[in-house]
């Protein structure tokens, strides 16, 4: 799956159905709602957790497309940064050590 292609499909679907494609604040609030629904599905062991996680990803891809970010590229860059980070465990919690 090529995320840049999926980002464009997400926006195309939103346009085709008359959904918001320019109010970024609204999209972040809707994303927050989807994360909440996913957590509830996880917490209550519902069968629709996979679909709720997909909703989270769809909103995130849509926001990325609206803002002009290639999310796949951004994920790859961030994963490389995270891979090279050094952490120290303090009271059972990993704390990032500045490089």
QUIWOSUL-V114234 format. One record per residue. RES is the residue in one small letter. PHI is phi in whole degrees, -180 to 180 (* if undefined). OMEGA is omega in whole degrees, -180 to 180 (NA if undefined). Layout:
RES | PHI | OMEGA
RES | PHI | OMEGA
//
This chain:
x | * | 178
x | -100 | -174
x | -62 | -180
x | -62 | 177
x | -69 | 180
x | -65 | 177
x | -55 | -179
x | -67 | 178
x | -66 | 178
x | -61 | -180
x | -66 | 179
x | -58 | 179
x | -65 | 179
x | -63 | 179
x | -64 | -178
x | -61 | -179
x | -103 | 176
x | 75 | 179
x | -85 | 180
x | -60 | 173
x | -136 | -179
x | -136 | 179
x | -93 | -175
x | -65 | 178
x | -57 | 179
x | -61 | -180
x | -64 | 177
x | -65 | 177
x | -65 | 178
x | -67 | 176
x | -60 | 178
x | -58 | 177
x | -62 | 180
x | -69 | 176
x | -63 | 178
x | -62 | 178
x | -64 | 178
x | -64 | 179
x | -64 | 178
x | -61 | 178
x | -63 | 178
x | -66 | -176
x | -62 | -178
x | -94 | 178
x | 54 | 180
x | -78 | -180
x | -73 | -175
x | -94 | -180
x | -57 | 179
x | -59 | 178
x | -66 | 178
x | -67 | 176
x | -64 | 177
x | -63 | 177
x | -60 | 178
x | -60 | -179
x | -63 | -179
x | -63 | 178
x | -63 | 180
x | -64 | 177
x | -64 | 179
x | -64 | 178
x | -62 | 179
x | -61 | 180
x | -68 | 179
x | -58 | -177
x | -86 | 176
x | 83 | 177
x | -102 | 171
x | -86 | -173
x | -62 | 178
x | -60 | 178
x | -64 | 180
x | -64 | 178
x | -64 | 180
x | -60 | 179
x | -64 | -178
x | -68 | 178
x | -64 | 178
x | -65 | 177
x | -61 | -178
x | -63 | -179
x | -62 | -176
x | -96 | 179
x | -75 | 178
x | -112 | -179
x | -122 | 176
x | -126 | 180
x | -84 | 179
x | -126 | -178
x | 53 | 176
x | 81 | -179
x | -120 | 177
x | -74 | 178
x | -114 | 180
x | -69 | 175
x | -100 | 179
x | -62 | -179
x | -80 | NA
//
